[in-house]
Amino acid sequence: MNAGRTARERARAELTDEIKAVARRQLATVGAEALSLRAISRELGMVSSALYRYFASRDELLTALIIDAYNALGAAAEEAATAGDPVEEWLAIYAAVRGWARSYPQEYALIYGSPISGYQAPQTTVEPASRVPLVLLGLLQRAQAAGRLAVPDDAPEPEGLLAHQTEVLRALAPDVPPALLVRAVIVWTQLFGMISFELFGQLVGSMDPADEFFASTARQMAAFAGLR
């Protein structure tokens, strides 16, 4: 009986992976807006009613793909965090995030591209989406412990709303000075803004190819975040 259940569970997991693989191919050809459970079921040779036993709606499938993408990106950043020299580790994390985005542009666009009409991401996406910023905060926390973090002279103390938000961040990196917690958010948004500019063609004619620009900016952002 247990073996039978295990076999059924394994078969369900394999078909779930197949469904998501076909959905990712659809992302590359028609985009998230046109993702269709019926088209996926046709490609898999399934009746559409059978596919709905795996994903009850397009939005449920989108959520699964989004969580997978965030987790894959987070894993790439975590693997680059080798707890070595803080600046070199920072550069490695930046390079890993960019490398993943360039290797999987459709999945990157799913999580950092245009909003999908009618789709509201559920709370279950928050934890996977937090993995990259948590890697950066963890690095700053370790750098502070090692004496490799310093508040630049031009870094103002947070006030008002920023002060409230840094209290939230301090629970994650309690030893990092509040002024640098604000800068951590700035560099996090800058990282993905820079990658989006590259992937979506905004650097063509100015900083394309972007390898040297990206590496230089990553090093400047390390200094901006207080790494020494």
Buried (B, 14 or more C-beta within 10 A) or exposed (E): EEEEEEEEEEEEEEBBEBBBEBBBEBBEEEBBEEBBBEBBBBBBEBEEEEBBEBBEEBBEBBBBBBBBBBBBBBBBBBEBBEEEBBBEBBBBBBBBBBEBBEEBBBBBBBBBBEEBEEBEBEEEBEEBBBBBBBBBBBBBBBBBEEEBBBBEEEBEEBEEEBEEBBEEBBEBBEEBBBBBBBBBBEBBEBBBEBBBBBBBEBBEEEBEEBEEBBBEBBBEBBEBBBBE
